[in-house]
């Protein structure tokens, strides 16, 4: 393994992050806040990464898959440290809490340790949203698209290591061009969402921050009551729509933007994603409508918002849905497991894996009835290979195993089972809020520093979809690939 490849990439991403953090300072200038400490810290961070890059400037990066996987794992430590820096400087939190908040930001989990957001400086609120926005599409995709010093072969291996989902579809001949095209779509959706939120009553600062959190399916807000602070129905519906769009594979949007091709929206994953969203929204609306004095329109609006927020793992809240009763909590719990599409900014198990699991179960039932007939699993008229099927089963097993381990750890620490289980699911699925003591009306400030390190690890493992992290524990990874 050539560690110079790994180190040079880290320095390049570090310099890129430092440049983006200048936007935090710009917000400080606009709102008259003291930005001197952040400017100095960001300058030091940039210089350190620049010196590393200068030492390795003649080294040509050629990534193997092994080096790509190691780079992605180390990158999340870099992101956590870099993202924590402004939080430690400007808020009264420990480094462990700041690291958790930064990892929550970049993984677009949206779990927070802050009890009162509205007392934070505007540049810190923006910093939290910016971490979401950068992490949403994937910091590696940013690196692949903008840092052309990485060769095409290495770029592809790095893109595969970071990108979520079962397979990676190359939309353009060069993976660098694909990444850049994805960012164009990502930025376009962010701009449209920002303008619409402004039109429906938000000020520009809140509109930008919430658009960053929506398109990245992150969930950080500038208000303690999240979207519940804003009374306009238009804001709730716009956010619901853009959360739903952001939970769809961005390559599907790219086909529409680039080729005016709507075929991606007819794929089985997208169709099932929309069906599940519609079904769960109606069921939740009826439950809330029947159990309260609210009208059906009001119930449907907040039910659709909640299901969209939970399924896409955004984590916004318009109401405290824990107050809707046990049946409502059960429906929301199901939505937490589903997640969005592969290739989207959403976390969770992903709809495509749910589809494959259920089709496999149906195939096994048919095999029992007709044992002499060959049965295969097809998605979009394409036969799923044994490699994809085994990878899907393995993912589900690792998802559940990680979920159980962290839940048992929290339960052993003295938290009730609902808090332990939903808190574990909230971080492993990159969802944000859970139930109990980590419900939508609460936050993660109740946890100790050690707890926060465990939960931070859970967010990173979930964001990298398990294999990329657990492969490091394999002896064969370090001997041969």
N, C-alpha and C positions, 0 to 999 in steps of 0.2 A: 504494500500500500504506500502510495506517495502522499505523505502528509502535507507537502507543499501545495498540492492541489486544494486540499481542504482548507488550509490556513489562508491561502490567497482568496478563495471564495468568501470566507468569513470576513476578511478585511474589506472586500468589495461591497458586500451587503452592509457592513458596518458604516462605510462611507455614505452609501445610499440612504440608510436610515438617518444618519446625521444631517444630511441635506433635507430630508422630509421634516425633521424636527425643527427646522428653521420656521416652518409654518406655525408651530406653537409659539415661537418668539414673536412672529408677526401678529398673532392674536393678542399677545401681551402688549405690544406696541399700540395696537388699535384701541384696546380697552384701558390703556394707561396703567398696566400692572408692572410690577418690578420683575423684569426678565433677566437681570444681570447674572444671577447665579446659573440659570439655565444656559445662557449664552456661553459662559465660561466652561461649564461641564460638557456641553455639546461640542465646543471647540476642542477640548482635551480628548474627547472620545473620537472625534474626526482625526486628529493628529496621530493618535495611537494606531488607528486603522490605516492611515496613510503611510506611516513609517513601515508597517508590515508589508503593505502593498509595494512600496518602493524597494524593499529588500528582495521581493520576489517578482519584480516587474519584468524580468527577462524570462521568467518561467512560463511556459505555455501550458495552460490547463487542458488536460485530457482525462476526463473522468471515466472511471470504471463504475459499474453498478455498486460495487462495494464502497468506493469512495463517496459516491452520491448519497448512499444511505447514511453513512457516518456523518457527512456534511449536514444533511437535513436534521439529524438528531442534535448535533452540536449547535446548529443554528438556533434552535429553540432556547438554548441556554443564553445565547447572545441576545436574542429578542427579549427574554425575560429581564436580563440585566439592564439592557439599554432602555427598555420601556419603564423599568422601575426607577431609573435615575431621576426624572422630573418629579415623580411622586414622593420620593424620599426628601427631595430638596424643598418641596412646597406644601407638603401635608404631614400631619403628625401620625405617621404609621411606621411600623418596623420594616426592615428590608424584606422579611419573609412575606408580610402582607402586601408590600409594593410589588414584589416578584409575582405573587399570586394574581394581583390585579393586572399586571402587564401580560402575563400568560393568558389570563382570561380575555384580555383585549385582543391579542394577536391570534388566539385560537377561535375568536368570535364566540366565546362561551357566554360572556355577559354577566357572570357572577361577580358581585362586587363586595368589598369589605367596608365601604363607606356608608355610615349611617345617615349623613346629611350631605347630599350632593350640592345643594343650593348655596352652601357657604364656601365651596371650592372656587379658586380663581378660574376665570373663563379659559385661560390658556391650559389649565389642567383638564377641564371638561373637554376641551377640544382635543387635547393629547389622547385622552381615553378613546374618543371617537375615531381619531386618526389611526390608532393602533388597530381598531376593528377594521377600518377600511383597507389598510395595507394587508392585514392578515386574511381578509375575506377571500380574495382571489388567490392568495398564497404568495408569500414573500419570495418563494423560489421562482414562481412564474414571472414575478417582477424582475428578478435577477436574470432569468433566461431571456426575457424580452428586451431588456435595456442594456445588459452588459454583454456586448457582442464579442468580448474577448474569449468567451467560452465557445469551444468548437461545437459543430452540430451534433456529433455523436455524444459528447458529454452532456450537452444540453438536453438531449432526449432522455438520457438515463436519469438526469436530475429531475426533469419534469415528471417522469414516471414515479420517482420516489416520493414526490410531494403531492401529486394530483390524486384526488379522491376518486373512488369508483373501481369498477372491475377491470375495464380496459380503457386505454387512451386512444381516442380517435384524432388523428392529425388532420386538421381542416385545410391547412396549407402545406406546400412541399417542405418548408423549413419550420422546425418547431419554434424558432425565435419569432417568426412571422405570426404563427398561431397565437403565441403568448401576447404579442402586441395587439393583435386583432381582438383578443378577449378583453384586454384592458380598454380598448376603445368602446366596446359594448358596455363594459362595467362603468366607465366614466359617463357615458351617455345616459344610462339608467339613473345614475346618481344625480346628474344635472336635472333631468326631468322630474325626479322625485322632489328635489330641493325646491324647484319652482312651484310645483303643485302644493307643497306644504306651506310655502309662503302665501300663495293665493288663498288658502283656506284659513289663514290667521296666524301662523307662526311668524316670529321675527326671523331675520336672515340667519342669525347665529343658531337658534334652535333648529331651523329648517336644515341647515348644513349638517349639524351634528346628528340629527335624527335620520337624515338621508344616508349618511355614512354608516350608521348602525343598522339601518334597514337593508340596504343593498348588500352589506356584508353578512346579513343575518346574525348580527352581534347582540344588540339589545341594550347597550349602555345608553342611558338617557341623561339629560341635563336637569331633570326634575325628580324629586323624591317619589312622586306618584306616577312616574313613567309617563306613558301616553294618557293616563287618566287625568293628568293636569290640564289637558287641552279639551275644551268642551265641544269643539266643532265636530259634527258627524263626518264632514268631508275629510278631516285629518285621519280619523279612524279608518274610513274606507280606502283612502289613498295608501295608507300604510299597510293595510291588509292586502291590497293588490300588489304592491311592490315587494312585500315579504313573499307572497305566493310566486311572483315572477323570479325572485332571487333563489327560490328553492328548486327551480328547474335547471337542468343541465345548461350551462352557458354556451356550449357548442350548438345547442338547439337555437338559442337566440342569435348566435353568430351566423348560422345558416340563413336565418331570416334577414339579418342586417346585410350580410354580404352577397347572398344569392337570391333573395326574395323567395326562399324555399321554406314552406310551412310544414313540410313532411315530418320534421322532428317533433312537432307538437302532437303528431298522431302515433308516436311510439308507445309501446305498452306501458313503459315506466311513467311517462307523462300522463297518459290517460288514467292509469290507476292512481297516480298522485292526485289528480284533480277529482276523481271519483271519491277517493277516501276523504279528501278535504271537504267536499260537498256533503257526504254522508255524515261525517262526524260533526260538522257545523250544524246541520239540521237537527241531529239528535241532541246535541248540547243545547241548542236554542229551545227546543221543545221542553227539555228537562227544566231549564231555567224559567221558561214562560209559565209552565205548570206549577212550579214551586215558588213563585213570587208574584208580586202585583204589577210587575213590569209588562209592557205591551210586547207583542210578538216581534215587531220591527226592532225595538231596542234590544230584545233578547238575541235576535238573529245577528244584529250588527256586532255585538260584543262576543257572541259565540264564534262567528266567523273570524273575528280578529284574534281571539284566543287560540283557536285551532290552527290558524295560519302561523301565529307566533310560535306555538309549541312544535308543530310539525316541521317547520323550517328551522327550528332550534334558535330562533331569534331571541325570545325571552322577554319581549315587551309585555306590559300588562296595562289594560285599560280599566279593569276592575279587579278586586281581590276574588279570584274565581274559587278559592277555597271555601268561601261563604255560600257557594251555590249548592252544597250538599254532597253526600257520598257518591251518588250516581254521576254527578257532573265530574267529580274528581276522578272517577273510574274511566270516563270517556277521555279526559285530558291525559290520564296516565297512558292509555293506549296510544294516543297521538305522540307522546314523548318517545315511544319506542320506534315509531315509523321513520321519522326523519324526512329529508328531502330527496332530490334526485342525485345520483352519482354525477360528478362534474359540476355541481352547484356549490355555492358558498355555505350550504346547510350542512349540519352534522347529522348525528343519529345513525341508525342502522342502514338507512337508504332504502327507498321503495323497491329498487331493482332486486335487492337481496330478498326482500319480503316476497316479491313475485316469484323468484326462483325457488325459494323454500316451499311455498305453497304448491307450485307446479310439480316440484319433486315429490311432495307428499301425495298429490293426486296420481302421479305416475306410479308410485309404489302401490297405491290402492288398486290401480288397474292391473299391476303385475300380479297381485294376489289372485285376482279374478281370472286373469289370462296369463298364466306363468310361461307359456311357450311363445308369447308374442314379444317382439322387441319394443321397448318403450324408451323414448328419448324426451328430453326437456327442450322446448323451443321457446324463444323469446323473439318477437318480431320476425317470425318465420326463419330464424337462424338457430341451428342446433347448438346448444350449450355444450362446450367440450368438458371432458372430465376435469381438466385443470381448473376451469372456471367454477364448476360445481364444487370441487373439493376446497377451493379457495373461499367460496361463499360459506360452506359449512364451517371451515376453520375460523373465518371471521366471526360468525355468530357465536361459536364456542368461546373465542377469546374475548368478545364483547361481554358475554354473560359472566365469564370467569373474572375478568377485571372488575366488573360491576359488583359481583359478590364479595370479592376480596376487600374492596374499599368500603363497601357497606358494612361488612363484618368488623373492619377496623373502627369505623365510626360508632358502631353499636357497642363495641368493647370499650370505647372511650366514654360511654355513658349517655349517648344520644338515643332518643326513642327510635323505634324501627322505621317509622315513616320518614323521619328526618334523615336517618342513615341511608335508607334505600333510595329515596328520591334525591338526596344530596349526591350520592354516588352516581345515579343516572344522569343528574344535571351536569356533572363535570365530564364523565366519560362520553356522554352523548353531545357535549358542547352545547347544552341547552340553556343553562343559566339558573333560573329559579326552579325550585322543586315544590315540596309540600312541607308542612310542619314548621320547624324553626328556620327553614330556608325557603319558605313560600314566597309568593309575589309581594307580600307586605313586609317581608323581612330581608335579611342579607346574610353574608358569610362571615360577618365580624365576630360571631360567637365562637369561632374555631381558634385553637392555639396555633402558634407558629409551626409546630410539628405537623398538625393537621393540615395546615395550608400547604406545606411542602408535599404531603401525600396527595392532596387534591390537585395541586399544580401538575404533579406527575400524571395524574389521571386525565387531566385536560390534554396534555401533550400526547399521551398514548392514544387517546380518542381522536385527536386531530390528525395524527399520522396513521390512523386506522390499524394499529396493533402490529401488523407484520413488520413494518419499518422499524419499530422499536424492539420488538421481541427477537428479531433476527440477530441483534447484537449480543443476545445471551447464548447464541449457538457457538459452540467451539469451532464448528466448521467454517463459520463466517470469518474467523480470524486466521484460519489455516489456508483455506481455499474457498473460492466462491463458485 
